[in-house]
């Protein structure tokens, strides 16, 4: 199955960019407009990370959510 939007290589590039200090260097040496663009990108990335976390939680615990919605007590 091909999942074109699942691109682990791109995520790894971003991780390396952050971990290497290159992002910090680029930010420190950027114009004010570029600094704003970097900060906007990071804010969007953090928002996306929150959405990814919520989605993963929902997918992983789907059965538990379904039971809770149906009022099933999983402790008994």
C-alpha positions as CSV (number, residue, x, y, z in Angstrom):
1,X,0.0,0.0,0.0
2,X,1.4,3.4,-1.0
3,X,1.0,6.2,1.5
4,X,2.4,9.3,-0.3
5,X,1.9,11.6,2.6
6,X,3.8,9.3,5.0
7,X,7.4,10.4,4.3
8,X,9.7,9.3,7.0
9,X,12.8,10.6,5.1
10,X,11.4,14.1,5.2
11,X,10.8,13.8,9.0
12,X,14.3,12.6,9.4
13,X,15.7,15.6,7.5
14,X,13.7,17.9,9.8
15,X,15.0,16.1,12.9
16,X,18.6,16.4,11.7
17,X,18.0,20.1,10.9
18,X,16.8,20.7,14.4
19,X,19.3,18.5,16.2
20,X,22.4,19.7,14.3
21,X,21.8,23.3,15.3
22,X,21.3,24.4,11.7
23,X,17.9,25.7,12.4
24,X,19.1,27.8,15.3
25,X,22.0,29.0,13.2
26,X,19.6,29.9,10.3
27,X,17.3,31.7,12.8
28,X,20.1,33.7,14.4
29,X,21.4,34.8,11.0
30,X,18.0,35.4,9.3
31,X,16.3,38.7,8.5
32,X,13.3,39.7,10.6
33,X,11.0,38.5,7.9
34,X,12.7,35.1,7.7
35,X,12.7,34.8,11.5
36,X,9.0,35.3,11.4
37,X,8.6,32.6,8.8
38,X,10.7,30.2,10.8
39,X,8.6,30.8,13.9
40,X,5.4,30.4,11.9
41,X,6.7,27.1,10.6
42,X,7.6,25.9,14.1
43,X,4.2,26.9,15.4
44,X,2.5,25.0,12.6
45,X,4.7,22.0,13.2
46,X,3.8,22.1,16.9
47,X,0.1,22.3,16.1
48,X,0.5,19.4,13.7
49,X,2.3,17.4,16.4
50,X,-0.6,17.9,18.8
51,X,-3.0,16.7,16.1
52,X,-0.8,13.7,15.4
53,X,-0.7,12.8,19.1
54,X,-4.5,13.1,19.4
55,X,-5.0,11.1,16.2
56,X,-2.5,8.3,17.3
57,X,-4.2,8.1,20.7
58,X,-7.6,7.9,19.1
59,X,-6.4,5.2,16.7
60,X,-4.6,3.1,19.3
61,X,-7.3,3.3,21.9
62,X,-10.2,3.2,19.5
63,X,-11.8,0.1,21.2
64,X,-11.5,1.7,24.7
65,X,-13.2,4.9,23.3
66,X,-15.9,2.8,21.8
67,X,-16.5,0.9,25.1
68,X,-16.5,4.2,27.0
69,X,-19.0,5.7,24.6
70,X,-21.2,2.7,24.9
71,X,-21.0,2.8,28.7
72,X,-19.1,-0.6,29.0
73,X,-17.1,-0.9,32.2
74,X,-13.8,-2.5,31.3
75,X,-12.8,-3.0,34.9
76,X,-15.3,-5.9,35.5
